[in-house]
Amino acid sequence: MPTRHDDVRRRDVRAARLFSLAKKIDSTVPWIGFPVGYAVSGILLTVFGYFAMILAR
């Protein structure tokens, strides 16, 4: 059964991979911007989808 330490370790590994990717491609966007961008775009897509359903009635 996974423990809290396993979750923290996985999160650290993902953060390290994103940070190294940002350095590798010489990104000017902060490395935290990758997951935040995906989250924001998902939220916006959901909101606009609901808005489109309301307008379609």
N, C-alpha and C positions, 0 to 999 in steps of 0.2 A: 504494500500500500504506500503510495507516495506521501512524503512528509512535507512539511512547510519548507524545510531546507532544500528539498528537491525543486520546489517551485521557485525559490530564490535563485538557486543555481541556474535553472533554465532561463530565468529572466536576465541574469547577468551574462550568460552566453549569448543570448539574442542581442542584448545591448552592445556587447563587444563586437559582434559580427556587423551590426549596423554602423558602428563607429568606424571600424576598419574599412568598410565599403565606402563610407563618405570620404575617408582619407585617400583611398585608392583612386576614386574618380575625381578627386580634387574639388569636391562639392563646396559651394559657398553657403549652402543651406545647412543650418545646424543639424547634427545627426539625429536629434530628437524629432526633427521635422518629417522624417519618413513615416513612422507610425501615426503621428498626429495628423498628417495629411490624409492618410487612408481613413482614419476615424471621422474626420470632418467631412470628407467627400461622401462617406457612407451615410452620415446623418443628413447632409443636404439632399442626397438622392432620395432618401426616405421621405423627407418633408415635401420635396417637390412631387413625389409620387402620390402622396396623399392629397396634395393640392390639385393635381391633375384629376384624381378620382372625383373630388368635389366638383370641379368645373365640368366634368363629363356628365353629371346628372341632369 
